[in-house]
Amino acid sequence: MLVRKAGYEKGKYCIIGGRQWKNEIVKETIQRQAKELGLEVSIISPFTYDFPAWVNSRLDQDQTKQPVCSVYPVRITHGTIMKEGKEYSNYEWFPIDKLPSTMAYDHKFEVDVAIKQLEKFLGNKPKLL
């Protein structure tokens, strides 16, 4: 998980993500976001760019706007996470059953739902996030 460097959720843990740019397809967005951390990723099957593990449109997920977030569980295929980036100051791996209580936005909820979807479709639970 990344530690946010800016915004009203500064200092809290968050999952990798960001906004989709105009005229950008989902695949490009996911790879761009991963590249900003020094990574290449692939979506964990059976999920695909057209089949996210979760679409979050809850009204209480962000205090500043009403976003719709698509959650895609991914596997790192190449690279190493940079220690610091433009929007994050650090990162840390957590066992799934020991996620931090200080998570930004609605990310704890999104992670919980994505893990349930992985268990449902794959029959097993990932170990780290």
C-alpha positions as CSV (number, residue, x, y, z in Angstrom):
1,M,0.0,0.0,0.0
2,L,1.1,3.5,-0.8
3,V,1.3,6.4,1.7
4,R,-0.4,9.5,0.2
5,K,1.8,12.6,-0.1
6,A,-0.9,15.2,-0.7
7,G,-4.6,16.0,-0.4
8,Y,-7.0,15.7,2.5
9,E,-6.1,12.1,3.0
10,K,-2.4,12.9,3.2
11,G,-0.4,10.4,5.3
12,K,-3.0,7.6,5.0
13,Y,-2.4,4.4,3.1
14,C,-4.1,3.9,-0.3
15,I,-4.1,1.4,-3.1
16,I,-2.6,2.1,-6.5
17,G,-4.9,4.1,-8.7
18,G,-5.9,7.4,-10.3
19,R,-8.1,9.1,-12.8
20,Q,-8.6,8.0,-16.3
21,W,-7.6,10.7,-18.8
22,K,-9.8,11.8,-21.6
23,N,-9.5,9.5,-24.7
24,E,-7.6,6.9,-22.6
25,I,-8.8,3.3,-22.5
26,V,-8.9,1.4,-19.2
27,K,-5.9,-0.8,-20.2
28,E,-3.8,2.4,-20.8
29,T,-4.9,3.9,-17.5
30,I,-3.9,0.8,-15.5
31,Q,-0.5,0.5,-17.2
32,R,0.2,4.3,-16.8
33,Q,-0.7,4.2,-13.1
34,A,1.6,1.2,-12.6
35,K,4.4,2.8,-14.7
36,E,4.4,5.8,-12.4
37,L,5.5,3.4,-9.6
38,G,8.1,1.7,-11.8
39,L,6.0,-1.4,-12.5
40,E,4.3,-3.4,-15.2
41,V,1.2,-5.3,-14.1
42,S,-1.3,-7.8,-15.4
43,I,-4.9,-8.2,-14.2
44,I,-5.5,-11.4,-12.3
45,S,-7.8,-13.7,-14.2
46,P,-10.8,-14.2,-14.4
47,F,-10.9,-10.4,-14.2
48,T,-10.2,-8.4,-17.3
49,Y,-10.2,-4.7,-18.4
50,D,-13.9,-5.2,-19.2
51,F,-14.6,-7.2,-16.0
52,P,-13.3,-5.5,-12.9
53,A,-13.6,-7.2,-9.5
54,W,-15.7,-4.4,-8.2
55,V,-17.2,-1.1,-9.3
56,N,-17.6,1.3,-6.4
57,S,-20.2,4.0,-6.8
58,R,-20.9,4.5,-3.1
59,L,-21.8,8.1,-2.2
60,D,-19.5,8.2,0.9
61,Q,-16.2,7.1,-0.7
62,D,-14.7,10.6,-1.2
63,Q,-15.5,13.8,0.5
64,T,-14.6,16.0,-2.4
65,K,-16.4,14.5,-5.4
66,Q,-18.6,11.6,-6.5
67,P,-16.2,9.2,-8.3
68,V,-16.9,5.8,-9.7
69,C,-14.0,3.5,-9.0
70,S,-13.3,0.2,-10.9
71,V,-11.1,-2.1,-8.8
72,Y,-8.8,-4.5,-10.7
73,P,-6.7,-7.0,-8.7
74,V,-3.3,-7.1,-10.4
75,R,0.0,-9.1,-10.3
76,I,3.3,-7.4,-10.7
77,T,4.9,-8.8,-13.9
78,H,8.0,-6.5,-14.1
79,G,9.8,-3.9,-12.1
80,T,10.3,-2.8,-8.5
81,I,8.1,-0.2,-6.7
82,M,10.0,3.1,-6.4
83,K,10.4,4.1,-2.7
84,E,8.8,7.5,-3.4
85,G,6.8,9.0,-6.3
86,K,5.1,12.2,-7.2
87,E,1.9,11.4,-5.2
88,Y,3.2,9.0,-2.6
89,S,5.9,9.2,0.1
90,N,6.4,5.5,0.8
91,Y,4.9,2.0,0.4
92,E,4.5,-1.0,2.6
93,W,3.3,-4.6,2.1
94,F,0.7,-5.9,4.5
95,P,-0.7,-9.4,5.1
96,I,-4.4,-9.3,4.0
97,D,-5.6,-10.0,7.6
98,K,-3.5,-7.1,9.0
99,L,-4.4,-4.1,6.8
100,P,-3.8,-0.7,8.3
101,S,-6.7,1.1,10.0
102,T,-5.6,4.4,8.4
103,M,-6.6,3.8,4.8
104,A,-7.6,6.7,2.5
105,Y,-11.0,7.2,0.8
106,D,-13.0,4.0,0.6
107,H,-10.0,1.8,-0.1
108,K,-10.5,-0.6,2.9
109,F,-14.0,-1.4,1.6
110,E,-12.7,-1.8,-2.0
111,V,-9.9,-4.1,-0.9
112,D,-12.3,-6.2,1.2
113,V,-14.7,-6.6,-1.8
114,A,-11.9,-7.4,-4.2
115,I,-10.5,-10.1,-1.9
116,K,-14.0,-11.7,-1.6
117,Q,-14.3,-11.7,-5.4
118,L,-10.9,-13.4,-5.7
119,E,-11.9,-16.0,-3.2
120,K,-15.2,-16.5,-5.0
121,F,-13.6,-17.0,-8.5
122,L,-10.3,-18.5,-7.6
123,G,-11.0,-20.4,-4.4
124,N,-8.1,-18.9,-2.5
125,K,-7.2,-15.7,-0.7
126,P,-4.2,-13.6,-1.7
127,K,-1.6,-13.3,1.0
128,L,-0.2,-9.8,0.6
129,L,-1.4,-6.4,-0.5
